[in-house]
Amino acid sequence: MSDEESYELLGFDNVLLPVGNLAEALGFYERAGFSVGFRFDEAGIALLKVGGETPGILLRADEELGHRTPPWPSPRVWLEVPDARAAARRLAAAGIAPLDEVFQVATGWTVEIADPWGNVIGFTDYTKRPALGRRG
């Protein structure tokens, strides 16, 4: 195998997010609509499923990490949903406030939330450009 082949980017494995308390984080993300792929308390990790893909969002407990209130510069993980405005309504019904109102992007609409440790997750749709989405 050449160096070029061994360095080819094949896709995402997992996105790791630090959280201060694994049980609290799982409660938050389950309210946000995520399902748990696995939970391994002894190692301080749990995997949240994202669609039908094997990779997901891996929560990693870091007990020294305290709650943070946005905004601040941080990476954001955006996940595709069929309708971001409907996602915003569902999140609000679950008691999860968005960072801002639902906003337009080039492909459709997006809403962002932050967990108690400041990890920002966006839910974005392709309603303006459905051919680019997973169901296009």
Secondary structure as a PSIPRED ss2 file (coil, helix, strand):
# PSIPRED VFORMAT (PSIPRED V4.0)

   1 M C   1.000  0.000  0.000
   2 S C   1.000  0.000  0.000
   3 D H   0.000  1.000  0.000
   4 E H   0.000  1.000  0.000
   5 E H   0.000  1.000  0.000
   6 S H   0.000  1.000  0.000
   7 Y C   1.000  0.000  0.000
   8 E C   1.000  0.000  0.000
   9 L C   1.000  0.000  0.000
  10 L C   1.000  0.000  0.000
  11 G C   1.000  0.000  0.000
  12 F C   1.000  0.000  0.000
  13 D C   1.000  0.000  0.000
  14 N C   1.000  0.000  0.000
  15 V E   0.000  0.000  1.000
  16 L E   0.000  0.000  1.000
  17 L E   0.000  0.000  1.000
  18 P E   0.000  0.000  1.000
  19 V E   0.000  0.000  1.000
  20 G C   1.000  0.000  0.000
  21 N C   1.000  0.000  0.000
  22 L H   0.000  1.000  0.000
  23 A H   0.000  1.000  0.000
  24 E H   0.000  1.000  0.000
  25 A H   0.000  1.000  0.000
  26 L H   0.000  1.000  0.000
  27 G H   0.000  1.000  0.000
  28 F H   0.000  1.000  0.000
  29 Y H   0.000  1.000  0.000
  30 E H   0.000  1.000  0.000
  31 R H   0.000  1.000  0.000
  32 A C   1.000  0.000  0.000
  33 G C   1.000  0.000  0.000
  34 F C   1.000  0.000  0.000
  35 S C   1.000  0.000  0.000
  36 V E   0.000  0.000  1.000
  37 G E   0.000  0.000  1.000
  38 F E   0.000  0.000  1.000
  39 R E   0.000  0.000  1.000
  40 F E   0.000  0.000  1.000
  41 D H   0.000  1.000  0.000
  42 E H   0.000  1.000  0.000
  43 A H   0.000  1.000  0.000
  44 G C   1.000  0.000  0.000
  45 I E   0.000  0.000  1.000
  46 A E   0.000  0.000  1.000
  47 L E   0.000  0.000  1.000
  48 L E   0.000  0.000  1.000
  49 K E   0.000  0.000  1.000
  50 V C   1.000  0.000  0.000
  51 G C   1.000  0.000  0.000
  52 G C   1.000  0.000  0.000
  53 E C   1.000  0.000  0.000
  54 T C   1.000  0.000  0.000
  55 P C   1.000  0.000  0.000
  56 G E   0.000  0.000  1.000
  57 I E   0.000  0.000  1.000
  58 L E   0.000  0.000  1.000
  59 L E   0.000  0.000  1.000
  60 R E   0.000  0.000  1.000
  61 A E   0.000  0.000  1.000
  62 D C   1.000  0.000  0.000
  63 E C   1.000  0.000  0.000
  64 E C   1.000  0.000  0.000
  65 L C   1.000  0.000  0.000
  66 G C   1.000  0.000  0.000
  67 H C   1.000  0.000  0.000
  68 R C   1.000  0.000  0.000
  69 T C   1.000  0.000  0.000
  70 P C   1.000  0.000  0.000
  71 P C   1.000  0.000  0.000
  72 W C   1.000  0.000  0.000
  73 P C   1.000  0.000  0.000
  74 S C   1.000  0.000  0.000
  75 P C   1.000  0.000  0.000
  76 R E   0.000  0.000  1.000
  77 V E   0.000  0.000  1.000
  78 W E   0.000  0.000  1.000
  79 L E   0.000  0.000  1.000
  80 E E   0.000  0.000  1.000
  81 V C   1.000  0.000  0.000
  82 P C   1.000  0.000  0.000
  83 D C   1.000  0.000  0.000
  84 A H   0.000  1.000  0.000
  85 R H   0.000  1.000  0.000
  86 A H   0.000  1.000  0.000
  87 A H   0.000  1.000  0.000
  88 A H   0.000  1.000  0.000
  89 R H   0.000  1.000  0.000
  90 R H   0.000  1.000  0.000
  91 L H   0.000  1.000  0.000
  92 A H   0.000  1.000  0.000
  93 A H   0.000  1.000  0.000
  94 A C   1.000  0.000  0.000
  95 G C   1.000  0.000  0.000
  96 I C   1.000  0.000  0.000
  97 A C   1.000  0.000  0.000
  98 P C   1.000  0.000  0.000
  99 L C   1.000  0.000  0.000
 100 D C   1.000  0.000  0.000
 101 E C   1.000  0.000  0.000
 102 V C   1.000  0.000  0.000
 103 F E   0.000  0.000  1.000
 104 Q E   0.000  0.000  1.000
 105 V C   1.000  0.000  0.000
 106 A C   1.000  0.000  0.000
 107 T C   1.000  0.000  0.000
 108 G C   1.000  0.000  0.000
 109 W E   0.000  0.000  1.000
 110 T E   0.000  0.000  1.000
 111 V E   0.000  0.000  1.000
 112 E E   0.000  0.000  1.000
 113 I E   0.000  0.000  1.000
 114 A E   0.000  0.000  1.000
 115 D C   1.000  0.000  0.000
 116 P C   1.000  0.000  0.000
 117 W C   1.000  0.000  0.000
 118 G C   1.000  0.000  0.000
 119 N C   1.000  0.000  0.000
 120 V E   0.000  0.000  1.000
 121 I E   0.000  0.000  1.000
 122 G E   0.000  0.000  1.000
 123 F E   0.000  0.000  1.000
 124 T E   0.000  0.000  1.000
 125 D C   1.000  0.000  0.000
 126 Y C   1.000  0.000  0.000
 127 T C   1.000  0.000  0.000
 128 K C   1.000  0.000  0.000
 129 R C   1.000  0.000  0.000
 130 P H   0.000  1.000  0.000
 131 A H   0.000  1.000  0.000
 132 L H   0.000  1.000  0.000
 133 G C   1.000  0.000  0.000
 134 R C   1.000  0.000  0.000
 135 R C   1.000  0.000  0.000
 136 G C   1.000  0.000  0.000
